[in-house]
Amino acid sequence: MESFVSFLLSKVYKPIVIPKELIDKAFSKTVADVKYHLPNLKETNVKERIEYNENELAIFLFRLGCELHANKLESHERQIHWLLKELCSCELYFNNSIDTGFYVIHGQGTVIGSRNTIGKGFIIHHGCTIGHKKNGEGNGVTIGNNVTMYCNSSVLGDIRIEDDVVIGAHNLINSNIKKQTTIIAQQQMKKKQTRE
C-alpha cells in the first residue's frame, strides 16, 4: 500500500511522507472493516478495490487519517482530508471513533462531522450526514452496533441510536432511537397514516 499512498500524495499541493507503519495499520483496519460484511473477500481483493477507487478507498483514507490524528500529525491529516474530499466526495472527520465494520457505499456527499462514537458494523450510503445541530456544540451522536443509514438521511444532535437500527432513505433523525427499529421513508409513513 505504501507505493499507492505515495501515488495519491503526489496529487496534493504539498506532498508529504507517511510512515509505513501507519499505512499498514490503516490497511489492516480497512481489511477488517470490509471482511466484517464480506468475509470471503481476500486481502488482495480489498487492496485492488482501494486502488480502483471503489467503496473501500473512502474507508482506507478515513482509517489512515485516524492514524495520523492519533499520532498528532496534523499537516499530514489535512492532506488525507483533501484526498478524501477530492477522490471520494465525502467528508469524514478523523476525531470520530468508529469501530470495526465501517462501510461506505457510494460515499458521494456523505459527511460524518466531528466527535461521534459509532459501533461495529456501521454502513452509510451516499448523501448522508451525521453531526451537530450547531457547530461545536454537544458531544456528537452515539450510534450502536450494526446500524445502517440509507441515502440522503441525516442524524443530528447529541442523541443516541441503539443497536440494529435501519434508517431508511430521506429521513431526518433528531431524537433517540431504540434498538431494532426500522425508520421508513417519511413519504411512506405519511401514506400509511392516511390509510389508517
C-alpha positions, 0 to 999 in steps of 0.5 A: 500500500505504501507505493499507492499512498505515495501515488495519491500524495503526489496529487496534493499541493504539498506532498508529504511522507507517511510512515509505513507503519501507519499505512499498514495499520490503516490497511489492516483496519480497512481489511477488517472493516470490509471482511466484517460484511464480506468475509470471503473477500481476500486481502488482495481483493480489498487492496485492488478495490482501494486502488480502483477507487471503489467503496473501500478507498473512502474507508482506507483514507478515513482509517489512515487519517485516524492514524495520523490524528492519533499520532498528532500529525496534523499537516499530514491529516489535512492532506488525507482530508483533501484526498478524501474530499477530492477522490471520494466526495465525502467528508469524514472527520478523523476525531470520530471513533468508529469501530470495526465494520465501517462501510461506505457505499457510494460515499458521494456527499456523505459527511460524518462531522466531528466527535461521534462514537459509532459501533461495529458494523456501521454502513452509510450510503451516499448523501448522508450526514451525521453531526451537530445541530450547531457547530461545536456544540454537544458531544456528537451522536452515539450510534450502536452496533450494526446500524445502517443509514440509507441515502440522503438521511441525516442524524443530528444532535447529541442523541443516541441510536441503539443497536440494529437500527435501519434508517431508511432513505430521506429521513431526518433523525433528531431524537433517540432511537431504540434498538431494532427499529426500522425508520421508513421513508417519511413519504411512506409513513405519511401514506400509511397514516392516511390509510389508517 
